[in-house]
Amino acid sequence: MAIDRGPLLTQDTVERIRKAARQGLASLDCSLDLGRSTTPVRPGADHFLWQERRYEFPDRCRDRTVYAWDGAGFEPVARFNGALIKLVPTDWGPPTFEIDGIKMLVSARISPWDDARDKVRLVQPAGKVVLDCCGGLGYFAAWCLAEGASRILSFEKNPDVVWLRGLNPWSPEAGGKLELTVGSVLDHIETIPAASVDAVLHDPPRFGIAGELYSETFYRQLAHVLRKGGRLFHYTGTPNKLTSGRDVPQEVVRRLARVGFDAAPHGDGVLAMRR
C-alpha cells in the first residue's frame, strides 16, 4: 500500500505561497513534496487550500527544517531519542538528514539523489543481488531499483531514520525487491549465505562514530558474502585529513586488500572488487 505522506512544507515554500497571496494570485503551482512534483495551490495569508482541504501555516517556520501535516497542524520532521534526527531540505529538492547537527549525506555541490545514482552505477546493479549496508534515507536502494537490481538487502539500525524515510517522498517503500531490515548490518551479516551477494554499497557514518564498520573484521564478513568478481563501493569521505594528516581511504584500501579485495580510492570513497 502506498504511504499517504500528505503535504510537506519548508520555509521557502511557505514564503512562496504567502508572496502569491500578497500579489492577489488565485492559484499557483508549487511543490508540496520537496521537489518531487508540482501541484496547484490556492494561497492565503495564513493558510493554503490544496486538494479541497485547508491547511494553516506553522506558527513559526524555521530554515533548514521540513514540516509535515499530522492531521491537526504542521510539525517538524524531527525526533529526539538520545540524538536529534531531522530531515533537512536542500536546494536540489531531495533532502538530506542530520544526526545531532552532523549532515549524513552530501548536498553542497551535488544533489544527494544524484550522488547516490553515481555511486550505485559504480557497482553495476542490473540483475544483481545488492547488499546495502547502511540504508539511511534509501537513496542507494532507490537507484538500485531504478537500475534493475534483482534484490536489495538493506539494513538501517536507527528506527528514527526509518521513520524519516516514511515521510520522505524521495525514499523508496520497502517490499518486493527491496528487503529493509531495521537493525544493524553488523548483527545480521552472519545470516547472509557465503557468496550470495553480487555487489555491496557501504555508506557508514564517519569513522569516529562507527569505527566498527571500517574494521578488518567487518570487511572479512563482506568478503565472505560477496561472490568473486563482485564490486564494492565504500564511502569514506576524507575526515581529519587536513587536521591530523590521517588518510582514511588509504587505511580502508589496506584493510580490504588483506581480506581479499583489489581496492583503490575513487572519488570520495573506495571502489573494490572481490578477488
MOJO-V270492 format. One record per helix or strand of 3 or more residues. SS is the DSSP state (alpha for helix, beta for strand). FROM is the first residue (numbers start at 1). LEN is the number of residues. Records with the same first field share a line. If there is no record, write none. Layout:
SS=FROM-LEN + FROM-LEN
This chain:
alpha=11-12 + 112-11 + 139-8 + 159-9 + 185-7 + 211-4 + 216-10 + 241-4 + 248-11
beta=28-3 + 39-5 + 47-4 + 53-4 + 67-3 + 74-3 + 78-3 + 84-5 + 96-4 + 129-4 + 151-6 + 178-5 + 197-6 + 226-10 + 261-6 + 269-6
